[in-house]
């Protein structure tokens, strides 16, 4: 029987995702930068969230024996690394204070951590529910 994640871990994961994403977006909203720069950083955040969840799902699928193509697995990893690289290069070249650069970097990392944790909890909760009811459902 698979165990459902604790309420504390689920709540903490959602809180990390919310704080990371909202902090990052509020920081962008208040930033004194051009709209295209704000769009760049926002797009990196959204792409990073998707890529991080995609890697988590691929790794988990492989551990559970669910087939994942090597191409998708590789693209997921490359995408995750690419978002980190794009954010690093963008912040390195930005005319922001070092404290602002650090804020965006850590808000981004907290967001990615939160998204991966929420995805893991969702999948673990579904697996626990499936093992107790004895039915199979769509992989999340």
C-alpha positions as CSV (number, residue, x, y, z in Angstrom):
1,X,0.0,0.0,0.0
2,X,1.3,3.4,-1.0
3,X,1.2,6.1,1.6
4,X,-0.3,9.5,0.9
5,X,1.9,12.5,1.6
6,X,1.3,14.3,4.9
7,X,-0.9,17.4,5.0
8,X,2.1,19.4,6.2
9,X,4.2,18.4,3.2
10,X,1.4,19.1,0.7
11,X,0.7,22.5,2.3
12,X,4.4,23.4,2.4
13,X,4.8,22.5,-1.2
14,X,1.9,24.6,-2.3
15,X,3.1,27.5,-0.1
16,X,6.6,27.3,-1.7
17,X,5.1,27.4,-5.2
18,X,2.8,30.3,-4.3
19,X,5.5,32.3,-2.5
20,X,8.1,31.7,-5.3
21,X,5.8,32.5,-8.2
22,X,4.0,35.5,-6.6
23,X,7.3,36.9,-5.3
24,X,8.9,36.6,-8.7
25,X,5.8,38.2,-10.5
26,X,5.4,41.0,-8.0
27,X,9.1,41.7,-8.4
28,X,8.7,41.9,-12.1
29,X,5.6,44.1,-11.8
30,X,7.5,46.6,-9.7
31,X,10.8,46.4,-11.6
32,X,12.0,49.4,-13.5
33,X,12.8,47.6,-16.7
34,X,11.4,47.6,-20.2
35,X,8.3,45.5,-21.0
36,X,10.3,43.1,-23.2
37,X,12.7,42.4,-20.3
38,X,9.8,41.6,-18.1
39,X,8.4,39.3,-20.7
40,X,11.7,37.5,-21.0
41,X,11.9,36.8,-17.3
42,X,8.2,35.8,-17.1
43,X,8.6,33.4,-20.0
44,X,11.7,31.9,-18.4
45,X,9.6,31.3,-15.2
46,X,6.7,29.6,-17.1
47,X,9.1,27.5,-19.2
48,X,11.1,26.6,-16.1
49,X,8.0,25.5,-14.2
50,X,6.9,23.3,-17.1
51,X,10.4,21.8,-17.6
52,X,10.9,21.0,-14.0
53,X,7.6,19.2,-13.7
54,X,8.3,17.4,-16.9
55,X,11.7,16.1,-15.6
56,X,10.0,15.0,-12.4
57,X,7.4,13.1,-14.3
58,X,9.9,11.5,-16.6
59,X,12.1,10.3,-13.8
60,X,9.2,9.0,-11.8
61,X,7.7,7.2,-14.8
62,X,11.0,5.5,-15.4
63,X,11.3,4.4,-11.8
64,X,7.8,2.9,-11.9
65,X,8.4,1.1,-15.2
66,X,6.2,3.4,-17.3
67,X,7.8,3.9,-20.7
68,X,9.3,7.3,-21.5
69,X,11.0,7.9,-24.8
70,X,14.7,8.8,-24.6
71,X,14.0,11.9,-26.7
72,X,11.3,13.3,-24.3
73,X,13.5,12.4,-21.4
74,X,16.4,14.3,-22.9
75,X,14.4,17.3,-24.0
76,X,13.0,17.6,-20.5
77,X,16.5,17.7,-19.0
78,X,17.8,20.0,-21.7
79,X,14.8,22.3,-21.1
80,X,15.4,22.5,-17.4
81,X,19.1,23.2,-17.8
82,X,18.3,25.7,-20.5
83,X,16.0,27.7,-18.3
84,X,18.6,27.9,-15.5
85,X,21.2,29.0,-18.1
86,X,18.9,31.6,-19.7
87,X,18.0,33.0,-16.3
88,X,21.7,33.1,-15.3
89,X,22.8,34.8,-18.5
90,X,19.9,37.3,-18.3
91,X,20.6,38.2,-14.7
92,X,24.4,38.4,-15.4
93,X,23.9,40.9,-18.1
94,X,21.0,42.8,-16.4
95,X,21.5,46.3,-15.0
96,X,20.0,45.3,-11.7
97,X,21.4,45.6,-8.2
98,X,23.0,42.4,-7.0
99,X,20.3,42.1,-4.4
100,X,17.6,42.1,-7.1
101,X,19.5,39.6,-9.1
102,X,19.7,37.3,-6.1
103,X,16.0,37.9,-5.4
104,X,15.0,36.7,-8.9
105,X,17.3,33.7,-8.8
106,X,16.0,32.5,-5.5
107,X,12.4,33.2,-6.3
108,X,12.9,31.2,-9.5
109,X,14.5,28.3,-7.7
110,X,11.8,28.3,-5.0
111,X,9.1,28.3,-7.7
112,X,10.7,25.3,-9.5
113,X,11.1,23.4,-6.2
114,X,7.5,24.1,-5.3
115,X,6.2,23.0,-8.7
116,X,8.1,19.8,-8.6
117,X,7.0,19.1,-5.0
118,X,3.3,19.8,-5.8
119,X,3.6,17.4,-8.8
120,X,5.2,14.7,-6.7
121,X,2.5,15.1,-4.0
122,X,-0.3,15.0,-6.6
123,X,1.1,11.8,-8.0
124,X,1.7,10.2,-4.6
125,X,-1.8,11.1,-3.5
126,X,-3.3,9.6,-6.7
127,X,-1.1,6.5,-6.2
128,X,-2.3,6.1,-2.6
129,X,-5.9,6.6,-3.7
130,X,-5.5,4.0,-6.5
131,X,-3.9,1.4,-4.2
132,X,-6.7,1.7,-1.6
133,X,-9.6,1.6,-4.2
134,X,-7.9,-1.0,-6.4
135,X,-8.7,0.9,-9.6
136,X,-6.2,2.3,-12.1
137,X,-6.4,5.9,-13.3
138,X,-4.6,8.1,-15.7
139,X,-1.0,8.9,-14.8
140,X,-0.6,12.4,-13.5
